[in-house]
Amino acid sequence: MSIVLIFSLVLAACSSKESGSNDGGGGETKGQTEITFWHGSTDIGLQALKKMVAAFEEKHPEIKVKMVYTEASEGADQKLLTAVAGGNPPDVALFDRFKIGSWAAQEALTDITDMAEADGISEDLYYSYAWKEANYKEKLYGLPYTTDSRLLYYNKDHFKEAGLDPENPPKTTQELEAAAEKLTKKEGNRFKQIGFIPWYGQGWLYGWGWGFGGEFYNEETGEVTANNPKVVEALTWMASLAQKFGVEDIAGFESSAGSGAMDPFISGQISMKVDGNWTISAIEKYKPDLNYGVTPMPTPTGTDFTTWSGGHAIVIPKGSKNVEAAWEFVKYFGTEEGQEVYFAELPGDLSVIPAVNEKLGRGDNEMLKQFIDILPNSHSRPVIPEGQLMWNELVDAREKTVRGNGTAQENLDQATETINKALEKYK
């Protein structure tokens, strides 16, 4: 048992003595098997979840699903880990796929490989990156359900004003940089309008690193390769734009940026940004007449466009008292039937199952279709026990480099060494 689990076991024992609460696994109720389902959904997402649960219960009258809200935060993660260590976990939980490697390494999730194989559930049903992200050391620990992707949003009216063709957005990073210069309007240290900030929105190093042709992880050796030459090249390019437009002036712009209706892209303060498909819904809500387009993130060659995707999975925490009933629910939600019910209520969201997106007509939305079209070429973050550390180290390396505190090579060498050293204990 890991140190984290031992520590959590102590916490769980104390917690149960103090509160006497029991919102973990379900049991037998009036001839039904009751399973406890932890989720962090609110508003429209909660309504979609309730509809899907009702559809499942109608199909499986022998199973009752008790929905328990747990706030989506690091605190919720600790609460779940504590419940697992204390032997009183929920039967099912919604879980960030990004964290599956870490939790599987701590033996906090149930291996569902054999159950999936017995029911004919395989990678063929899903986008491959999503299935891959739900596996750790060739074992399946959850069924994926949501996904997303990232593209370059651009303001067509700004393009026209700057003498750029709004129907021919930049394809190469060189074209992107040239367009950013034409689109930027500055008075002293203040931006009246900024063309582009490579790391703004969803412009993470993962996206640019893969776009430049780099790789962050070697599956054969189990080693992180954040200092891959192409990743270094991508971060060097990001830093060059920071210097060109003034990194401190950019920081001032970012610190004053709002959200919602005051999002700089929606309000017209920034001409281009990398962001996810969810921004379409925000634009429709706050500025439906915004004249904009979306296009793949530019690459050095103007070819081989890619993106990266996150999303969630439905998992069975280790120690579930009702694994068979839990699996029936996981199987329903994680395959076509349940996802069709769920995503029918969420028109701006994407399923990890191509057939579901097609059946629900997601491609009928011109903007959303482009986010779907790139999914077959998408990446997922490395499934490693130190995924969160890797995320933090990459952010730190980017921040240092764009501010001139060390070169991209130096900072990514340091990040790579730190993460690989942390991974040693799992080998």
C-alpha positions as CSV (number, residue, x, y, z in Angstrom):
1,M,0.0,0.0,0.0
2,S,1.3,3.5,-0.9
3,I,2.3,6.1,1.7
4,V,-0.6,8.3,0.5
5,L,-3.1,5.5,1.0
6,I,-1.7,4.7,4.5
7,F,-2.0,8.4,5.4
8,S,-5.5,8.5,4.0
9,L,-6.5,5.4,5.9
10,V,-5.7,7.3,9.1
11,L,-7.7,10.3,8.0
12,A,-10.7,8.1,7.0
13,A,-10.7,6.4,10.5
14,C,-10.7,9.8,12.2
15,S,-13.4,11.2,9.9
16,S,-15.7,8.3,10.4
17,K,-15.4,8.5,14.2
18,E,-16.1,12.2,14.1
19,S,-19.0,12.4,11.7
20,G,-20.5,8.9,11.5
21,S,-21.4,9.8,7.9
22,N,-21.8,7.2,5.2
23,D,-22.0,8.4,1.7
24,G,-19.9,5.6,0.3
25,G,-21.0,2.4,-1.4
26,G,-24.6,1.3,-1.5
27,G,-26.3,-2.0,-0.7
28,E,-29.5,-4.0,-1.0
29,T,-32.8,-2.0,-0.8
30,K,-36.2,-3.6,-1.4
31,G,-34.8,-6.3,-3.7
32,Q,-32.7,-3.8,-5.5
33,T,-29.0,-3.3,-5.5
34,E,-28.3,0.3,-4.6
35,I,-25.0,1.8,-6.0
36,T,-23.6,5.1,-4.9
37,F,-22.5,7.4,-7.7
38,W,-20.3,10.3,-6.9
39,H,-20.2,13.2,-9.4
40,G,-19.4,16.9,-9.6
41,S,-22.1,18.0,-12.1
42,T,-24.2,21.1,-11.7
43,D,-26.8,23.0,-13.8
44,I,-27.3,21.6,-17.3
45,G,-24.7,18.9,-16.8
46,L,-26.6,17.7,-13.7
47,Q,-29.9,17.5,-15.7
48,A,-28.2,15.5,-18.4
49,L,-26.8,13.1,-15.8
50,K,-30.2,12.7,-14.1
51,K,-31.8,11.9,-17.4
52,M,-29.1,9.3,-18.2
53,V,-29.5,7.7,-14.7
54,A,-33.3,7.5,-15.1
55,A,-32.8,5.8,-18.5
56,F,-30.4,3.3,-16.9
57,E,-32.8,2.5,-14.0
58,E,-35.6,2.0,-16.4
59,K,-33.5,-0.6,-18.3
60,H,-32.2,-2.1,-15.1
61,P,-35.0,-2.0,-12.5
62,E,-32.9,-4.3,-10.2
63,I,-30.4,-1.5,-9.7
64,K,-31.0,1.8,-7.9
65,V,-28.4,4.6,-8.5
66,K,-27.9,7.0,-5.5
67,M,-26.4,10.2,-6.8
68,V,-24.1,12.1,-4.5
69,Y,-22.7,15.5,-5.4
70,T,-19.0,16.0,-4.5
71,E,-17.6,19.4,-5.5
72,A,-15.1,19.1,-8.4
73,S,-11.9,20.1,-6.7
74,E,-8.7,18.8,-5.3
75,G,-10.6,18.4,-2.0
76,A,-13.0,16.1,-3.8
77,D,-10.1,14.0,-4.9
78,Q,-8.8,13.7,-1.4
79,K,-12.2,12.8,-0.1
80,L,-12.5,10.0,-2.7
81,L,-9.0,8.7,-1.9
82,T,-9.8,8.8,1.8
83,A,-13.0,6.8,1.2
84,V,-11.1,4.2,-0.8
85,A,-8.4,3.9,1.9
86,G,-11.1,3.6,4.6
87,G,-12.9,0.8,2.9
88,N,-16.0,2.9,2.2
89,P,-15.8,4.2,-1.3
90,P,-18.7,5.0,-3.7
91,D,-19.4,2.2,-6.2
92,V,-18.9,4.5,-9.2
93,A,-17.4,8.0,-9.7
94,L,-16.7,10.4,-12.5
95,F,-13.0,11.0,-12.8
96,D,-10.6,13.1,-14.8
97,R,-8.9,10.7,-17.2
98,F,-5.7,12.7,-16.8
99,K,-5.4,11.3,-13.2
100,I,-6.0,7.7,-13.9
101,G,-2.3,6.8,-14.1
102,S,-1.7,8.3,-10.7
103,W,-4.6,6.6,-9.0
104,A,-4.0,3.3,-10.7
105,A,-0.4,3.3,-9.4
106,Q,-1.8,3.8,-5.9
107,E,-4.2,0.9,-6.4
108,A,-7.2,3.1,-5.8
109,L,-9.1,2.1,-8.9
110,T,-10.7,-1.2,-9.9
111,D,-9.2,-3.0,-12.9
112,I,-12.1,-3.4,-15.4
113,T,-10.1,-5.0,-18.2
114,D,-11.6,-8.4,-18.0
115,M,-15.2,-7.1,-17.6
116,A,-14.8,-4.9,-20.7
117,E,-13.3,-7.8,-22.7
118,A,-16.1,-10.1,-21.7
119,D,-18.7,-7.6,-22.9
120,G,-16.9,-6.9,-26.2
121,I,-15.9,-3.3,-25.3
122,S,-12.7,-2.3,-26.9
123,E,-10.7,0.6,-28.3
124,D,-12.4,0.3,-31.6
125,L,-15.5,2.1,-30.2
126,Y,-13.6,5.2,-29.1
127,Y,-11.2,7.8,-30.3
128,S,-7.9,6.0,-29.6
129,Y,-6.3,8.8,-27.5
130,A,-9.3,8.7,-25.0
131,W,-9.1,4.9,-24.7
132,K,-5.3,5.1,-24.2
133,E,-5.7,7.7,-21.5
134,A,-8.1,5.4,-19.5
135,N,-5.4,2.7,-19.4
136,Y,-2.3,2.3,-17.2
137,K,0.3,-0.4,-17.8
138,E,-2.0,-2.1,-20.3
139,K,-4.9,-2.4,-17.9
140,L,-8.2,-0.5,-18.3
141,Y,-9.4,1.5,-15.2
142,G,-12.3,3.4,-16.6
143,L,-14.5,4.0,-19.6
144,P,-14.1,7.4,-21.2
145,Y,-17.1,9.6,-22.0
146,T,-16.4,13.3,-22.5
147,T,-13.7,14.8,-24.8
148,D,-12.7,18.2,-26.3
149,S,-10.1,19.7,-28.6
150,R,-8.3,22.9,-29.2
151,L,-8.1,25.1,-32.3
152,L,-7.2,28.7,-33.1
153,Y,-10.0,31.2,-32.9
154,Y,-9.7,34.3,-35.0
155,N,-11.7,37.5,-35.4
156,K,-12.6,37.9,-39.1
157,D,-13.4,41.6,-38.7
158,H,-10.0,42.3,-37.2
159,F,-8.5,40.4,-40.1
160,K,-10.3,42.6,-42.6
161,E,-9.3,45.8,-40.8
162,A,-5.6,44.7,-40.9
163,G,-5.7,43.8,-44.6
164,L,-5.6,40.1,-43.9
165,D,-7.8,37.5,-45.7
166,P,-10.5,36.4,-43.2
167,E,-11.0,33.2,-45.2
168,N,-7.4,32.3,-45.3
169,P,-6.2,32.1,-41.6
170,P,-2.5,31.4,-40.8
171,K,-1.4,27.8,-41.4
172,T,2.3,28.2,-40.4
173,T,3.7,29.6,-37.2
174,Q,5.6,32.1,-39.4
175,E,2.2,33.3,-40.9
176,L,0.7,33.4,-37.4
177,E,3.5,35.6,-36.1
178,A,3.2,37.9,-39.1
179,A,-0.6,38.2,-38.7
180,A,-0.1,38.9,-34.9
181,E,2.1,41.8,-35.7
182,K,-0.4,43.4,-38.1
183,L,-3.3,42.9,-35.7
184,T,-1.5,44.4,-32.7
185,K,-2.3,48.0,-31.7
186,K,-0.3,49.5,-28.9
187,E,0.0,52.8,-27.2
188,G,3.1,53.0,-25.1
189,N,3.1,49.9,-22.8
190,R,-0.6,49.4,-23.2
191,F,-2.3,47.2,-25.8
192,K,-5.4,48.6,-27.4
193,Q,-5.6,45.3,-29.3
194,I,-3.2,42.4,-29.2
195,G,-2.9,40.0,-32.1
196,F,-1.9,36.8,-30.3
197,I,-0.4,35.4,-27.1
198,P,0.8,31.8,-27.7
199,W,0.1,30.6,-24.2
200,Y,-3.2,32.4,-23.6
201,G,-6.4,30.5,-23.2
202,Q,-5.5,26.9,-24.1
203,G,-2.2,27.6,-25.6
204,W,-0.4,25.1,-23.4
205,L,3.1,23.7,-24.2
206,Y,1.5,20.3,-24.9
207,G,-0.4,21.6,-27.9
208,W,2.6,23.5,-29.4
209,G,5.0,20.8,-28.6
210,W,3.0,18.2,-30.5
211,G,2.3,20.7,-33.3
212,F,6.1,21.2,-33.7
213,G,6.5,17.4,-34.0
214,G,7.7,16.7,-30.5
215,E,6.9,14.0,-28.0
216,F,6.7,14.2,-24.3
217,Y,7.0,10.6,-23.3
218,N,8.7,7.4,-24.4
219,E,6.4,4.5,-23.8
220,E,9.0,1.9,-24.4
221,T,11.4,3.2,-21.8
222,G,8.8,4.8,-19.5
223,E,10.7,8.0,-19.4
224,V,9.5,11.6,-19.9
225,T,11.0,13.4,-22.8
226,A,9.9,17.0,-22.2
227,N,13.3,18.2,-23.5
228,N,12.7,16.6,-26.9
229,P,14.3,18.9,-29.5
230,K,11.0,19.7,-31.1
231,V,9.4,20.6,-27.8
232,V,12.4,22.8,-27.0
233,E,11.9,24.4,-30.5
234,A,8.2,25.1,-29.7
235,L,9.0,26.7,-26.3
236,T,11.8,28.8,-27.9
237,W,9.3,30.1,-30.4
238,M,6.8,30.9,-27.7
239,A,9.5,32.9,-25.9
240,S,10.5,34.8,-29.0
241,L,7.0,36.2,-29.3
242,A,7.0,37.1,-25.7
243,Q,10.1,39.2,-26.3
244,K,8.8,40.7,-29.5
245,F,5.6,42.0,-28.0
246,G,7.0,42.7,-24.5
247,V,6.5,40.0,-21.9
248,E,5.7,42.5,-19.0
249,D,3.2,44.4,-21.2
250,I,1.6,41.0,-22.1
251,A,1.5,40.2,-18.4
252,G,-0.3,43.4,-17.7
253,F,-2.9,42.6,-20.4
254,E,-3.4,39.1,-19.0
255,S,-3.9,40.4,-15.4
256,S,-6.7,42.7,-16.5
257,A,-8.4,40.1,-18.7
258,G,-12.0,39.3,-17.8
259,S,-14.2,36.2,-18.4
260,G,-17.7,35.6,-19.8
261,A,-18.8,38.7,-21.7
262,M,-15.5,40.3,-20.8
263,D,-13.4,37.6,-22.3
264,P,-10.8,39.4,-24.4
265,F,-11.6,37.5,-27.5
266,I,-15.4,38.1,-27.1
267,S,-14.9,41.8,-26.3
268,G,-12.5,42.3,-29.2
269,Q,-9.3,42.9,-27.2
270,I,-7.4,40.0,-28.6
271,S,-7.6,38.9,-32.3
272,M,-6.6,35.3,-32.1
273,K,-6.4,32.7,-29.3
274,V,-6.1,29.0,-28.9
275,D,-9.1,27.6,-27.0
276,G,-11.5,24.6,-26.7
277,N,-14.8,23.9,-28.3
278,W,-16.7,25.1,-25.2
279,T,-15.9,28.7,-26.2
280,I,-18.4,28.3,-29.0
281,S,-21.2,28.2,-26.4
282,A,-19.7,31.2,-24.6
283,I,-19.7,33.2,-27.8
284,E,-23.3,32.2,-28.6
285,K,-24.3,33.3,-25.1
286,Y,-22.4,36.6,-24.8
287,K,-21.9,37.8,-28.4
288,P,-23.8,35.8,-31.0
289,D,-23.0,38.3,-33.7
290,L,-19.2,37.9,-33.4
291,N,-17.7,37.4,-36.8
292,Y,-15.1,34.7,-36.2
293,G,-13.6,31.5,-37.5
294,V,-11.7,28.6,-36.2
295,T,-8.7,26.8,-37.8
296,P,-6.1,24.2,-36.6
297,M,-3.2,25.4,-34.5
298,P,-0.5,26.5,-37.0
299,T,2.6,24.3,-37.3
300,P,6.1,25.2,-38.7
301,T,5.4,23.4,-41.9
302,G,1.7,24.3,-42.3
303,T,0.9,20.6,-42.4
304,D,0.4,17.7,-40.0
305,F,-2.1,19.6,-37.9
306,T,-2.9,18.2,-34.5
307,T,-4.4,19.0,-31.1
308,W,-4.7,17.6,-27.6
309,S,-7.8,16.5,-25.7
310,G,-8.8,16.1,-22.1
311,G,-12.0,14.7,-20.6
312,H,-13.4,12.4,-18.0
313,A,-14.0,8.7,-17.4
314,I,-16.4,6.8,-15.3
315,V,-14.5,4.5,-12.8
316,I,-15.2,1.9,-10.1
317,P,-13.1,2.9,-7.0
318,K,-11.2,0.1,-5.4
319,G,-13.2,-1.5,-2.6
320,S,-16.7,-1.1,-4.2
321,K,-19.2,-3.4,-2.5
322,N,-21.3,-3.8,-5.6
323,V,-18.8,-4.3,-8.5
324,E,-21.2,-6.2,-10.7
325,A,-24.0,-3.7,-10.5
326,A,-21.4,-0.8,-10.7
327,W,-20.1,-2.4,-13.9
328,E,-23.5,-2.5,-15.5
329,F,-23.8,1.3,-14.9
330,V,-20.3,2.0,-16.1
331,K,-20.9,-0.1,-19.2
332,Y,-24.2,1.8,-19.9
333,F,-22.8,5.3,-19.5
334,G,-19.5,4.4,-21.1
335,T,-20.9,3.0,-24.4
336,E,-23.3,4.3,-27.1
337,E,-26.7,3.9,-25.5
338,G,-26.0,5.9,-22.3
339,Q,-23.9,8.5,-24.1
340,E,-26.6,9.2,-26.6
341,V,-29.0,10.0,-23.8
342,Y,-26.5,12.1,-21.9
343,F,-25.1,14.1,-24.8
344,A,-28.5,14.8,-26.3
345,E,-28.9,17.2,-23.4
346,L,-25.5,18.9,-24.0
347,P,-25.4,20.2,-27.6
348,G,-22.1,21.9,-27.2
349,D,-20.2,18.9,-25.7
350,L,-18.5,16.0,-27.5
351,S,-18.6,12.3,-26.9
352,V,-15.5,10.1,-27.0
353,I,-17.5,7.8,-29.3
354,P,-17.5,9.0,-33.0
355,A,-20.8,7.2,-33.7
356,V,-22.5,9.2,-30.9
357,N,-21.3,12.6,-32.3
358,E,-22.5,11.6,-35.7
359,K,-25.9,10.3,-34.6
360,L,-26.5,13.5,-32.5
361,G,-25.6,15.7,-35.5
362,R,-22.7,17.4,-33.8
363,G,-21.1,18.0,-37.2
364,D,-24.1,20.0,-38.3
365,N,-22.7,23.0,-36.4
366,E,-20.1,24.5,-38.8
367,M,-17.8,25.5,-35.9
368,L,-18.2,22.4,-33.8
369,K,-17.5,20.2,-36.8
370,Q,-14.0,21.5,-37.1
371,F,-13.3,20.5,-33.5
372,I,-14.6,17.0,-34.3
373,D,-12.7,16.7,-37.5
374,I,-9.4,17.0,-35.8
375,L,-10.1,14.4,-33.0
376,P,-8.7,11.5,-35.0
377,N,-5.3,13.3,-34.9
378,S,-5.5,14.3,-31.3
379,H,-3.1,13.5,-28.4
380,S,-3.7,12.7,-24.7
381,R,-1.3,13.6,-22.0
382,P,1.0,10.9,-20.8
383,V,-0.6,8.3,-18.5
384,I,1.9,8.4,-15.7
385,P,1.7,8.4,-11.9
386,E,3.2,11.9,-11.8
387,G,0.9,13.5,-14.4
388,Q,0.1,16.5,-12.2
389,L,3.8,17.0,-11.5
390,M,4.5,17.0,-15.2
391,W,1.8,19.5,-15.9
392,N,3.2,21.8,-13.2
393,E,6.8,21.4,-14.4
394,L,5.8,22.3,-18.0
395,V,4.0,25.4,-16.8
396,D,6.9,26.4,-14.7
397,A,9.4,25.8,-17.6
398,R,7.2,27.9,-19.9
399,E,6.9,30.8,-17.4
400,K,10.6,30.9,-16.8
401,T,11.5,30.8,-20.4
402,V,9.1,33.4,-21.7
403,R,10.3,35.8,-18.9
404,G,14.0,35.2,-19.9
405,N,14.9,33.2,-16.8
406,G,16.9,30.5,-18.5
407,T,16.6,29.0,-22.0
408,A,14.0,26.6,-23.2
409,Q,16.6,23.9,-23.3
410,E,17.8,24.6,-19.7
411,N,14.3,24.7,-18.3
412,L,13.0,21.7,-20.1
413,D,16.1,19.7,-19.1
414,Q,15.4,20.5,-15.5
415,A,11.7,19.7,-15.8
416,T,12.5,16.3,-17.5
417,E,15.0,15.4,-14.8
418,T,12.6,16.3,-12.0
419,I,9.7,14.3,-13.4
420,N,11.9,11.2,-14.3
421,K,13.4,11.3,-10.8
422,A,9.9,11.3,-9.3
423,L,8.9,8.3,-11.5
424,E,11.8,6.2,-10.2
425,K,9.8,5.0,-7.2
426,Y,7.1,3.4,-9.5
427,K,9.6,1.3,-11.4
